[in-house]
Amino acid sequence: MSGGMDRINQSSVTEFLLLGLSESPAQQPLLFGIFLGMYLVTVLGNLLIILAISFDPHLHTPMYFFLANLSFADACFSSTTIPKMLVNIQTHSQTISYGGCLAQMQFFMIFGALDDFLLGVMAYDRYVAICKPLHYSTLMSPFVCVLFLIACWVLTILAALLHTLLMARLSFCAGNTIHHFFCDVVPLLQLSCSDISTNQVALFIVASMILTGPLFLIILSYSHIISSVLRVPSASGRQKAFSTCGSHLTVVFLFYGTAIGVYLCPPSSHSGGKDKVAAVFYTVVTPMLNPFIYSLRNNDMKTALRRLFGIHNCLPRNSNVFVF
């Protein structure tokens, strides 16, 4: 009988406390202003990309199809965590319900994993366009692009659902204070008094596939791309291509490097402060940078944005296969 009462007490957590990035009241207005600005830039920047691609028929190609979906994923990815943090700062409340915490965790994993897969698919698309241009229309046909997108969504939803179901079976008796600014898998597991070995194994396996799989595809694709670029006779063309590749790879490694540090490192290496800083990079910084890196360096995208705002460009459309 006492065992049953203990079980009830262990499972009676109805809400969690999100401590946020800082517990200092003096820092809250500064954090609110910084993250509100970054969130608005992220959402507006990615929304502009989606609108520009949607309304410009010249951009109805596989590359921009995946870019529009990446922009959607980035906007949603940031929206799963930042608005709640801003509301908590503004209302001086740190609470989130048990159900709301699991829902936030699930949508965070869906859009985060979708980001991973789309970055990998986009790298493959550029590899085919540059290294196998004669087969591009076949290898990246509209049907194949839709299949890629469906596969990305199915895999991310299944992965998120697995972690949510495994988390829902746990009991929480080690307090309800989460040393983070959103409900993530790792800090939640630290609060559980149940056996979390199954969760940890599932986290390692799924995170390994989601993070290292697309990253390997990106590295392989860019290695072939760089090899092709080196054979370009024009020095200015090589320089422009390397500049674009360098920008892409910087953001990619920033995203994957910080995420891998959080989800694939041993549990003993986790610390609240380091994990929160890493999370800011892959949840806020990279979604904010992607519109600039993937679009504003691209002549076709600049032309589409001018048309979207009704600014007529007298210069001819001058797209370059290496500017992607």
N, C-alpha and C positions, 0 to 999 in steps of 0.2 A: 504493500500500500504506500509506504513511504517512497519507494522507487517511482511509483506513478506520480506522486505529488512533486518529486524532484523533476520529473520529466516535464510536467506542466509548467513549473517555475522556469525551467531552462528555455522553454519555447514561448514565453509570455512577452517577448520583446515586440512592441507594436510600433516603435519608431527608433530612429538613429539620430545621433548628433554629428553633423559635419563640421569639423573644426575650421575648415577652410585653409587658405594659404598662410594666414597669420592670425594669432589670437590677440594681437595688440590692437586696442580700439583706435589708437592714433593712426594706424596704417590703413584702416578700412576705407576711408574716403579716397585715398590714393589708389588702392587696389580697385575700387569700384570704377574710378575714372579710367584707369589703364585698360581694364578688361572690357568695359563697355565700349571704349573706342576700338579695341582690337576686334571685338565681336561684330560691331557695325561694319567695319572694313571687310571682315570675312564674309558676312552675309551679303552685303551690297555688291562686293567684288564678284562673288560667285554667281549671284543673281544676274548681274550684267552679262557675264559670260553665257549663261543659259539663254537669256533673251537675244543676245547678239547672234548666237548660233542658230536659234530657232527661226529668226526672221531673215536670215541671209541664206538664200539657196546655194551660194557658192561654198558654204561651210557644211553642207549636208554630205559629209564624207566620214569614213570610219574614224579618223583621227579626232575630228571634232565631235562626233557622236559620243566617243568615250570621254572626251574632255568635258562635255556637258554633264554626263553622268558623274564624273569625278567632282565637278563643281557642286552638284546636288548633294553628293555624299559628304563633301567637306562642310557645306552649310548645315546639314543635319547633324554631322558629327560634333561640331562646336555647339549646336543648339541643345544637345542632350546634357551638357554640363554647365556651360557658362550662364545661361539665364537663371538657373536655380541658385548658383553661387551669388549672382547679382541681387536676386530677391532676398536671399539670406542676409547679405550685407546691409541692404536698404531697410529691412524690417527688424534688424538686430535679432534674428531668429536663426538657429542652427539646425532645426529639426527637419527630418524627412521621414515619412511613414515607411513602414516595412515594405508594403506593396509598392510604394513609389520608388524605394531604393532598388528593389529587384527590377522594376520596369526601367529605371535609368541605366542600370547595369546592362540589361539586355539590349536596349537601343544603342548604348555606347558601343557594345561589342559588334552589333550588326553594322553600323556605319563605319566603325574603325576597320573592321575586316574587309568591308566593301572597298574602302580606300586602298588597302593593301593589294587586293586582287586587281583593281582597276589600274593602279600604277604598273603592275606587272603586264597586264594586257596592252596598255599604251606603249610600253617599251617594246613589246613584241610587234605591235603594229608599225612602229618606226623602223624596226629591224627589217620587216618585210618590204616596206616602202623603199628603203635605201639599198638593201642588199639583194632583194629579189623583186625588182620593180616590174618585171615582165609577168610575174605570177601574182601580183598584188590584188588584181580584181577578182581572182579566184580564191586566194587564201583569205582575203578580208572582204568577202561579199556581204551584202546586207544580211543574208540568212546566217552566215557565220558570226557576224557581229552580234546579232540578237542572241544566238546560242551562247556566246561568251558572256553576255550580260546576264542571261538567265542563270547560267552556271554560277556566276559570282554571287547573285542574290540567294540562290538555293544553298550554297555552301556556307555563306555568312549567317543565314537564318538558322540553319541546322546547328552550327557551332554555338551561336548565342543561346539557342533553346536548350542545348545540352548543359551548358554552364548554369543557366537559370534553374533548370530542374534539379541539378545536383546541389545548388545552393539552397533551394527551397526545402530540401530534406534535412538541413542542418539545424541544430539548436544553438542559441546564442546566450551564453551565460558569463562571458568575460567582459561584461559591460556593453554599452551601446554607443560608445564614442569612437567615431571613425576619424583617424588622423589624416584626412584628405579633404579635397574640395568637392569630391563627388563619390558616388558609390562604385567602387571598383572591386574586382575579384580578390586581389591580394589583401587589402586591408580588411575586407569582410571575413575572409578565412581566418585572419588573426584573431577575430572576436569569437569564433566558434569554439564550443566545448565538445563538439562531436568529433568523430574520426574523419579527418579531412584528407586522408591519404588518396582516396579515389578522386577527389577534387583536384588535388595537386598533380596527380598523374595525368588526368584529363586536361588540365591547364597546360602542362608541359607539352603534351602531344599535339593538342590543337594549336597552341601558340607557335610551336615549331613549324607546323605545316603552313599556317597562315602567314607567318613572318618570313621564315627562311625560304619557302617555296617561291613566292613572288620576287623576293630579293635576289635569289639565284637566277631567275629568269631575266631580271633587270640587268644584272652584271653580265650575263651571257650575251644579251641583246646589245648592250652598249659596247662590249668588247668587239663584236662584229662590226658595229657601226663605226667605231673609232678606226678599226682596221680599214674600212672602206674609205673613210675620210682621209686617211693618210695617203691614199692613192689619188686624191684630187689634185690636179696640176696647179690650180690657183692657190697661191699663198693666202690671199684674203679670204677665199672660201673656206680653207682649212681653219683659219683663225676664227672666223664667224661660227663655224660648226663646233669647234672646241669650246668657245665661249658659251654657247647654248648648252652643250653637253655638260660642261662644268657646273652651270647653274642648276640644271636638273638633278645631277648626281649629288650636289651639296644638299639640296632639300630632301632627296630620297634617303641619304645616309643619316641626316638629322632625324628624320621620322623613324626609320627602322632602327637606328642605333639606340635611341632613347627607349623605344618600345621593347626592343630585345633586352635591354638592361633591366627593365621592370619585370617582364613576364618570363624570361628564360634563365635568369640568375637564381642561384640557390636561395631559399627563404631566409637563411641566416644573413644574407648580404643586404636585405631590405632595410631601409631606414625611412621614416616618414618624410624627413626633409628632402632627401635625394629623390625619392619617388615622386614627390609633388613637383619638384623642379623639372624632372624628366617629363612628367605628364603635361606640364604647361607647353613644352616644346611640341609634343606629338598631338595634343588636342587643340591647341590655340595657334601656335606660331606657324606650323607647316600649312594648316588650312588657310591661314591668312596670306602666306607667301605664294601659294600655288597659282592664284589668278595672275600675279605679276610674272612669275617664272614661266608659266605655260602659255601665256596669252599676250602680255604687253610687249614681249620681245618678238612677236610674230606680226608680220606686215598684214596678212589676211585678217587677223583678229583686230588689229588697229583700224583697218578699213571698215570692218563690220560694226565696230563700236561707233565710228563716225557716222555711219549710215543710221544706226539706231538713234543717235541724237540729232539726226538731220543735218549733220555737218558734211557737206559735199567735198570730197577729196579730188583735186584736179590731177593728182599723180596717178599713173597707171598702177594697177594691181601687180605687185611684184613679189610673188611668193617664192620661197626658196625651200627645196626639199630638206635642207639641213636645218632650217629654222623651224623647230617643232616644240 
